[in-house]
Amino acid sequence: MARHLADEYPLKSAAVLEGWASLNRSQRRDRTANARRGLHDKFERDARELAAANGTEMSPQELAESAERLRRALFKRLAAKSVAARKARSLRSRIPADGEAP
């Protein structure tokens, strides 16, 4: 099972959360701008690679649309995995332990 920073360093994690809590919306957006830009660039690279593999030329508008579809596909897959994990966790909690009545 994966270990999280919060498990190992609860006080450090609490300080990070408190820091985020003190920021207003524009400050949070500014703090995550590089990560969002990097992810956007990754989807554009992926769209460009797919187009090249298919031997297709794309206009900048088509490239942006393709990158957006790739982004949406990733988040739909993540959402499906989240639903499956919640469902599995819910089913496990309903299974009685050995010797318990159902």
Contacts in CASP RR format, 6 or more apart in sequence:
PFRMAT RR
TARGET T0000
AUTHOR 0000-0000-0000
METHOD contacts of the structure
MODEL  1
MARHLADEYPLKSAAVLEGWASLNRSQRRDRTANARRGLHDKFERDAREL
AAANGTEMSPQELAESAERLRRALFKRLAAKSVAARKARSLRSRIPADGE
AP
5 12 0 8 1.000
5 13 0 8 1.000
6 13 0 8 1.000
20 28 0 8 1.000
23 31 0 8 1.000
39 71 0 8 1.000
40 67 0 8 1.000
40 71 0 8 1.000
43 67 0 8 1.000
43 68 0 8 1.000
43 70 0 8 1.000
43 71 0 8 1.000
43 74 0 8 1.000
44 63 0 8 1.000
44 64 0 8 1.000
44 67 0 8 1.000
46 67 0 8 1.000
46 70 0 8 1.000
47 58 0 8 1.000
47 63 0 8 1.000
47 66 0 8 1.000
47 67 0 8 1.000
47 70 0 8 1.000
48 58 0 8 1.000
48 63 0 8 1.000
50 66 0 8 1.000
50 70 0 8 1.000
51 57 0 8 1.000
51 58 0 8 1.000
51 63 0 8 1.000
51 66 0 8 1.000
58 66 0 8 1.000
96 102 0 8 1.000
END
